[in-house]
Amino acid sequence: MKRGKVSKKRHPMVAVGIALMVVFLAELLVYTWCRVQYVRTGYEITEATNHHQRLVELHRKLKVEEARLRSPERIMRIAQQRGLVMPDSKQVVVIP
């Protein structure tokens, strides 16, 4: 009969031990998931920052290209190549 009483006392202790292990493992899994999300978010931020820097550089290059294309010297050269000339004062009409 002693064995029956001893096993009944150990049974709740085993259940408590298993419950604690389950809680510990659940906590470990949640912690690991949080760390993975943290690292993934860091990579996404780095990628977005790099993409932003590339876009800023492209914007700068496009501004330089626009300034070059709008250059009066360039426009004058293209006009002369196409046979256009500056109008005489008689050809200019001033609108008030």
DSSP file (Angstrom, degrees, kcal/mol; ACC not computed):
  #  RESIDUE AA STRUCTURE BP1 BP2  ACC     N-H-->O    O-->H-N    N-H-->O    O-->H-N    TCO  KAPPA ALPHA  PHI   PSI    X-CA   Y-CA   Z-CA
    1    1 A M     >        0   0    0      0, 0.0     4,-1.6     0, 0.0     5,-0.2   0.000 360.0 360.0 360.0 -27.9    0.0    0.0    0.0
    2    2 A K  H  >  +     0   0    0      1,-0.2     4,-2.3     2,-0.2     5,-0.2   0.886 360.0  56.9 -62.3 -37.2    2.9    2.3    0.5
    3    3 A R  H  > S+     0   0    0      1,-0.2     4,-2.4     2,-0.2    -1,-0.2   0.893 104.0  52.6 -62.7 -39.1    3.8    2.2   -3.1
    4    4 A G  H  > S+     0   0    0      1,-0.2     4,-1.5     2,-0.2    -1,-0.2   0.898 111.1  46.3 -63.2 -40.7    0.3    3.4   -4.1
    5    5 A K  H  X S+     0   0    0     -4,-1.6     4,-1.6     2,-0.2    -2,-0.2   0.878 112.1  50.7 -70.4 -38.2    0.5    6.4   -1.8
    6    6 A V  H  X S+     0   0    0     -4,-2.3     4,-2.0     1,-0.2    -2,-0.2   0.913 110.2  48.9 -66.8 -43.4    4.0    7.3   -3.0
    7    7 A S  H  X S+     0   0    0     -4,-2.4     4,-1.7     1,-0.2    -1,-0.2   0.839 108.7  54.2 -67.6 -32.1    3.1    7.1   -6.7
    8    8 A K  H  < S+     0   0    0     -4,-1.5    -1,-0.2    -5,-0.2    -2,-0.2   0.871 109.6  47.6 -68.8 -35.6    0.0    9.3   -6.0
    9    9 A K  H  X S+     0   0    0     -4,-1.6     4,-0.8     1,-0.2    -2,-0.2   0.866 113.6  47.0 -72.2 -36.0    2.3   11.9   -4.4
   10   10 A R  H  X S+     0   0    0     -4,-2.0     4,-2.5     1,-0.2     5,-0.2   0.788  98.7  71.5 -76.1 -27.5    4.8   11.9   -7.3
   11   11 A H  H  X S+     0   0    0     -4,-1.7     4,-2.2     1,-0.2    -1,-0.2   0.925  99.0  45.0 -57.7 -49.0    2.1   12.1   -9.9
   12   12 A P  H  > S+     0   0    0      0, 0.0     4,-2.3     0, 0.0    -1,-0.2   0.871 112.4  53.1 -64.1 -34.2    1.2   15.7   -9.1
   13   13 A M  H  X S+     0   0    0     -4,-0.8     4,-2.4     2,-0.2    -2,-0.2   0.883 108.8  48.9 -67.3 -38.2    4.9   16.6   -9.0
   14   14 A V  H  X S+     0   0    0     -4,-2.5     4,-2.6     2,-0.2     5,-0.2   0.909 111.3  50.1 -66.3 -41.6    5.5   15.0  -12.5
   15   15 A A  H  X S+     0   0    0     -4,-2.2     4,-2.5    -5,-0.2    -2,-0.2   0.907 111.5  48.0 -63.9 -41.3    2.5   16.9  -13.8
   16   16 A V  H  X S+     0   0    0     -4,-2.3     4,-2.5     2,-0.2    -2,-0.2   0.905 111.8  50.5 -64.9 -41.7    3.8   20.2  -12.4
   17   17 A G  H  X S+     0   0    0     -4,-2.4     4,-2.1     2,-0.2    -2,-0.2   0.910 111.8  46.7 -63.0 -42.5    7.3   19.4  -13.8
   18   18 A I  H  X S+     0   0    0     -4,-2.6     4,-2.5     2,-0.2    -2,-0.2   0.910 111.7  51.4 -66.1 -41.7    5.8   18.7  -17.3
   19   19 A A  H  X S+     0   0    0     -4,-2.5     4,-2.4     1,-0.2    -2,-0.2   0.913 110.3  48.8 -61.7 -42.6    3.7   21.9  -17.1
   20   20 A L  H  X S+     0   0    0     -4,-2.5     4,-2.6     2,-0.2    -1,-0.2   0.895 110.8  50.8 -64.0 -39.5    6.8   24.0  -16.2
   21   21 A M  H  X S+     0   0    0     -4,-2.1     4,-2.8     2,-0.2    -2,-0.2   0.912 110.0  49.7 -63.8 -42.1    8.7   22.4  -19.1
   22   22 A V  H  X S+     0   0    0     -4,-2.5     4,-2.5     2,-0.2    -2,-0.2   0.920 112.3  47.5 -63.3 -43.9    5.8   23.2  -21.5
   23   23 A V  H  X S+     0   0    0     -4,-2.4     4,-2.5     2,-0.2    -2,-0.2   0.921 112.8  49.4 -63.2 -43.4    5.7   26.8  -20.2
   24   24 A F  H  X S+     0   0    0     -4,-2.6     4,-2.4     2,-0.2    -2,-0.2   0.924 112.6  46.7 -61.5 -45.3    9.5   27.1  -20.6
   25   25 A L  H  X S+     0   0    0     -4,-2.8     4,-2.5     2,-0.2    -1,-0.2   0.893 111.8  51.0 -65.5 -39.2    9.5   25.7  -24.1
   26   26 A A  H  X S+     0   0    0     -4,-2.5     4,-2.4     2,-0.2    -2,-0.2   0.923 111.4  48.2 -63.2 -43.4    6.6   28.0  -25.1
   27   27 A E  H  X S+     0   0    0     -4,-2.5     4,-2.5     1,-0.2    -2,-0.2   0.897 111.0  51.1 -62.8 -40.8    8.6   31.0  -23.7
   28   28 A L  H  X S+     0   0    0     -4,-2.4     4,-2.4     2,-0.2    -2,-0.2   0.900 110.6  48.6 -63.7 -41.6   11.7   29.8  -25.6
   29   29 A L  H  X S+     0   0    0     -4,-2.5     4,-2.5     2,-0.2    -2,-0.2   0.909 111.9  48.6 -65.9 -42.0    9.7   29.6  -28.9
   30   30 A V  H  X S+     0   0    0     -4,-2.4     4,-2.4     2,-0.2    -2,-0.2   0.919 112.0  49.5 -64.2 -42.4    8.2   33.0  -28.4
   31   31 A Y  H  X S+     0   0    0     -4,-2.5     4,-2.3     2,-0.2    -2,-0.2   0.922 111.9  48.2 -61.4 -44.4   11.6   34.5  -27.6
   32   32 A T  H  X S+     0   0    0     -4,-2.4     4,-2.4     1,-0.2    -2,-0.2   0.911 110.8  50.8 -63.5 -42.5   13.1   32.9  -30.7
   33   33 A W  H  X S+     0   0    0     -4,-2.5     4,-2.4     1,-0.2    -1,-0.2   0.915 109.9  50.8 -61.6 -42.4   10.2   34.1  -32.9
   34   34 A C  H  X S+     0   0    0     -4,-2.4     4,-2.4     1,-0.2    -2,-0.2   0.907 110.4  48.9 -62.4 -42.0   10.7   37.6  -31.6
   35   35 A R  H  X S+     0   0    0     -4,-2.3     4,-2.5     2,-0.2    -1,-0.2   0.907 110.5  50.4 -64.8 -41.4   14.5   37.5  -32.3
   36   36 A V  H  X S+     0   0    0     -4,-2.4     4,-2.7     1,-0.2    -2,-0.2   0.920 111.8  47.9 -62.2 -43.4   13.8   36.2  -35.9
   37   37 A Q  H  X S+     0   0    0     -4,-2.4     4,-2.7     2,-0.2    -2,-0.2   0.895 110.3  53.2 -63.5 -39.5   11.3   39.0  -36.5
   38   38 A Y  H  X S+     0   0    0     -4,-2.4     4,-1.9     2,-0.2    -2,-0.2   0.931 112.2  43.3 -60.8 -47.1   13.8   41.5  -35.1
   39   39 A V  H  X S+     0   0    0     -4,-2.5     4,-2.2     2,-0.2    -2,-0.2   0.917 113.8  51.2 -66.3 -43.6   16.6   40.4  -37.5
   40   40 A R  H  X S+     0   0    0     -4,-2.7     4,-2.2     1,-0.2    -2,-0.2   0.906 110.1  49.5 -61.0 -42.4   14.2   40.2  -40.4
   41   41 A T  H  X S+     0   0    0     -4,-2.7     4,-2.5     2,-0.2    -1,-0.2   0.884 108.4  54.1 -64.9 -38.0   12.9   43.8  -39.7
   42   42 A G  H  X S+     0   0    0     -4,-1.9     4,-2.3    -5,-0.2    -2,-0.2   0.914 108.8  48.2 -61.3 -42.9   16.5   44.9  -39.5
   43   43 A Y  H  X S+     0   0    0     -4,-2.2     4,-2.6     2,-0.2    -2,-0.2   0.901 111.0  50.8 -64.0 -40.5   17.2   43.5  -42.9
   44   44 A E  H  X S+     0   0    0     -4,-2.2     4,-2.5     2,-0.2    -2,-0.2   0.898 110.4  49.2 -64.6 -39.9   14.1   45.1  -44.4
   45   45 A I  H  X S+     0   0    0     -4,-2.5     4,-2.5     2,-0.2    -2,-0.2   0.921 111.8  48.8 -64.9 -43.4   15.2   48.5  -42.9
   46   46 A T  H  X S+     0   0    0     -4,-2.3     4,-2.4     2,-0.2    -2,-0.2   0.918 112.4  48.3 -61.8 -44.0   18.6   48.1  -44.4
   47   47 A E  H  X S+     0   0    0     -4,-2.6     4,-2.4     1,-0.2    -2,-0.2   0.911 112.4  48.5 -63.6 -42.5   17.2   47.2  -47.8
   48   48 A A  H  X S+     0   0    0     -4,-2.5     4,-2.4     2,-0.2    -1,-0.2   0.887 111.1  50.9 -65.2 -38.7   14.8   50.1  -47.7
   49   49 A T  H  X S+     0   0    0     -4,-2.5     4,-2.3     2,-0.2    -2,-0.2   0.919 111.2  47.5 -64.9 -43.2   17.6   52.5  -46.8
   50   50 A N  H  X S+     0   0    0     -4,-2.4     4,-2.3     2,-0.2    -2,-0.2   0.908 111.8  50.4 -63.9 -41.6   19.8   51.3  -49.6
   51   51 A H  H  X S+     0   0    0     -4,-2.4     4,-2.3     1,-0.2    -2,-0.2   0.910 110.1  50.6 -62.9 -41.7   16.9   51.6  -52.1
   52   52 A H  H  X S+     0   0    0     -4,-2.4     4,-2.5     1,-0.2    -2,-0.2   0.912 109.3  50.6 -61.8 -43.2   16.3   55.1  -50.8
   53   53 A Q  H  X S+     0   0    0     -4,-2.3     4,-2.3     1,-0.2    -1,-0.2   0.899 109.8  50.5 -63.3 -39.9   19.9   56.0  -51.3
   54   54 A R  H  X S+     0   0    0     -4,-2.3     4,-2.5     1,-0.2    -1,-0.2   0.907 111.3  48.7 -63.6 -40.4   19.9   54.6  -54.9
   55   55 A L  H  X S+     0   0    0     -4,-2.3     4,-2.5     2,-0.2    -2,-0.2   0.887 110.0  50.9 -67.1 -38.5   16.7   56.7  -55.6
   56   56 A V  H  X S+     0   0    0     -4,-2.5     4,-2.2     2,-0.2    -1,-0.2   0.915 111.9  47.8 -64.0 -41.9   18.3   59.8  -54.2
   57   57 A E  H  X S+     0   0    0     -4,-2.3     4,-2.3     2,-0.2    -2,-0.2   0.911 111.9  49.4 -65.3 -41.8   21.4   59.3  -56.4
   58   58 A L  H  X S+     0   0    0     -4,-2.5     4,-2.5     1,-0.2    -2,-0.2   0.904 110.0  51.7 -62.9 -41.1   19.2   58.6  -59.5
   59   59 A H  H  X S+     0   0    0     -4,-2.5     4,-2.2     2,-0.2    -2,-0.2   0.909 109.2  50.2 -62.0 -42.2   17.3   61.8  -58.7
   60   60 A R  H  X S+     0   0    0     -4,-2.2     4,-2.0     1,-0.2    -2,-0.2   0.922 111.5  48.1 -61.5 -44.1   20.5   63.8  -58.5
   61   61 A K  H  X S+     0   0    0     -4,-2.3     4,-2.4     1,-0.2    -2,-0.2   0.888 110.7  51.1 -64.6 -38.7   21.7   62.4  -61.8
   62   62 A L  H  X S+     0   0    0     -4,-2.5     4,-2.6     2,-0.2    -1,-0.2   0.867 107.7  52.9 -67.6 -35.5   18.4   63.2  -63.5
   63   63 A K  H  X S+     0   0    0     -4,-2.2     4,-2.4     2,-0.2    -1,-0.2   0.912 110.3  47.9 -63.9 -41.6   18.6   66.8  -62.2
   64   64 A V  H  X S+     0   0    0     -4,-2.0     4,-2.2     2,-0.2    -2,-0.2   0.919 112.4  49.2 -64.1 -43.0   22.0   67.1  -63.7
   65   65 A E  H  X S+     0   0    0     -4,-2.4     4,-2.5     2,-0.2    -2,-0.2   0.898 110.4  50.9 -63.0 -40.8   20.8   65.6  -67.0
   66   66 A E  H  X S+     0   0    0     -4,-2.6     4,-2.0     2,-0.2    -1,-0.2   0.925 109.7  49.6 -62.9 -43.9   17.8   68.0  -67.0
   67   67 A A  H  < S+     0   0    0     -4,-2.4     4,-0.4     1,-0.2    -1,-0.2   0.899 111.7  49.4 -62.0 -40.0   20.1   71.0  -66.5
   68   68 A R  H >< S+     0   0    0     -4,-2.2     3,-0.9     1,-0.2    -1,-0.2   0.916 111.9  47.7 -65.3 -42.6   22.3   69.8  -69.3
   69   69 A L  H 3< S+     0   0    0     -4,-2.5    -1,-0.2     1,-0.2    -2,-0.2   0.809 111.5  50.4 -70.1 -29.1   19.3   69.4  -71.7
   70   70 A R  T 3< S+     0   0    0     -4,-2.0    -1,-0.2    -5,-0.2    -2,-0.2   0.434  80.3 130.6 -86.6   0.1   17.9   72.8  -70.8
   71   71 A S    <>  -     0   0    0     -3,-0.9     4,-2.2    -4,-0.4     5,-0.2  -0.317  58.4-140.6 -58.2 128.4   21.2   74.5  -71.4
   72   72 A P  H  > S+     0   0    0      0, 0.0     4,-2.6     0, 0.0     5,-0.2   0.855 102.2  56.3 -59.8 -34.7   20.7   77.6  -73.7
   73   73 A E  H  > S+     0   0    0      2,-0.2     4,-2.3     1,-0.2     5,-0.2   0.920 108.2  47.0 -63.4 -42.6   23.9   76.8  -75.6
   74   74 A R  H  > S+     0   0    0      2,-0.2     4,-2.4     1,-0.2     5,-0.2   0.921 112.8  48.5 -64.4 -44.3   22.7   73.3  -76.4
   75   75 A I  H  X S+     0   0    0     -4,-2.2     4,-2.3     1,-0.2    -2,-0.2   0.907 111.9  49.9 -64.2 -41.0   19.3   74.6  -77.6
   76   76 A M  H  X S+     0   0    0     -4,-2.6     4,-2.3     2,-0.2    -1,-0.2   0.906 110.5  50.1 -63.6 -41.8   21.1   77.2  -79.7
   77   77 A R  H  X S+     0   0    0     -4,-2.3     4,-2.1     2,-0.2    -2,-0.2   0.914 111.7  47.4 -63.7 -43.6   23.4   74.6  -81.3
   78   78 A I  H  X S+     0   0    0     -4,-2.4     4,-1.4     1,-0.2    -1,-0.2   0.905 111.6  51.3 -64.7 -40.9   20.4   72.3  -82.1
   79   79 A A  H  <>S+     0   0    0     -4,-2.3     5,-2.8     1,-0.2    -2,-0.2   0.906 110.2  48.7 -63.3 -41.4   18.5   75.2  -83.6
   80   80 A Q  H ><5S+     0   0    0     -4,-2.3     3,-1.2     1,-0.2    -1,-0.2   0.877 107.9  54.8 -66.9 -36.8   21.5   76.2  -85.8
   81   81 A Q  H 3<5S+     0   0    0     -4,-2.1    -1,-0.2     1,-0.3    -2,-0.2   0.817 108.2  49.8 -64.9 -29.5   21.9   72.6  -87.0
   82   82 A R  T 3<5S-     0   0    0     -4,-1.4    -1,-0.3    -5,-0.1    -2,-0.2   0.395 123.4-105.6 -90.3   2.7   18.2   72.6  -88.1
   83   83 A G  T < 5S+     0   0    0     -3,-1.2     2,-0.3     1,-0.3    -3,-0.2   0.636  70.2 145.2  86.8  14.8   18.7   75.8  -90.0
   84   84 A L      < -     0   0    0     -5,-2.8    -1,-0.3    -6,-0.2     2,-0.3  -0.627  26.2-169.8 -85.4 146.4   16.9   78.1  -87.6
   85   85 A V        -     0   0    0     -2,-0.3    -5,-0.0    -5,-0.0     0, 0.0  -0.866  33.0 -87.7-130.4 164.7   18.2   81.7  -87.1
   86   86 A M        -     0   0    0     -2,-0.3     2,-0.0     1,-0.1     0, 0.0  -0.525  53.2-110.6 -69.6 137.6   17.5   84.5  -84.7
   87   87 A P        -     0   0    0      0, 0.0    -1,-0.1     0, 0.0     2,-0.1  -0.361  28.0-114.9 -70.8 149.6   14.6   86.7  -86.0
   88   88 A D    >>  -     0   0    0      1,-0.1     3,-0.9    -2,-0.0     4,-0.6  -0.315  31.4-105.2 -72.9 165.6   15.3   90.2  -87.2
   89   89 A S  T 34 S+     0   0    0      1,-0.3     3,-0.5     2,-0.2    -1,-0.1   0.790 122.3  59.0 -64.8 -25.3   13.8   93.1  -85.3
   90   90 A K  T 34 S+     0   0    0      1,-0.2    -1,-0.3     3,-0.0     0, 0.0   0.746 103.2  52.3 -73.4 -23.0   11.2   93.5  -88.1
   91   91 A Q  T <4 S+     0   0    0     -3,-0.9     2,-0.5     2,-0.0    -1,-0.2   0.572  90.9  91.7 -89.3  -9.6   10.0   89.9  -87.5
   92   92 A V     <  -     0   0    0     -4,-0.6     2,-0.5    -3,-0.5     0, 0.0  -0.755  58.5-163.1 -92.3 128.4    9.5   90.4  -83.8
   93   93 A V        -     0   0    0     -2,-0.5     2,-0.6     2,-0.0    -3,-0.0  -0.951   9.0-148.9-111.3 122.6    6.0   91.4  -82.6
   94   94 A V        -     0   0    0     -2,-0.5    -2,-0.0     2,-0.0     0, 0.0  -0.799   8.0-154.2 -93.0 125.6    5.8   92.8  -79.1
   95   95 A I              0   0    0     -2,-0.6    -2,-0.0     1,-0.1     0, 0.0  -0.878 360.0 360.0-102.2 122.2    2.5   92.1  -77.5
   96   96 A P              0   0    0      0, 0.0    -1,-0.1     0, 0.0    -2,-0.0   0.517 360.0 360.0 -72.8 360.0    1.5   94.6  -74.8
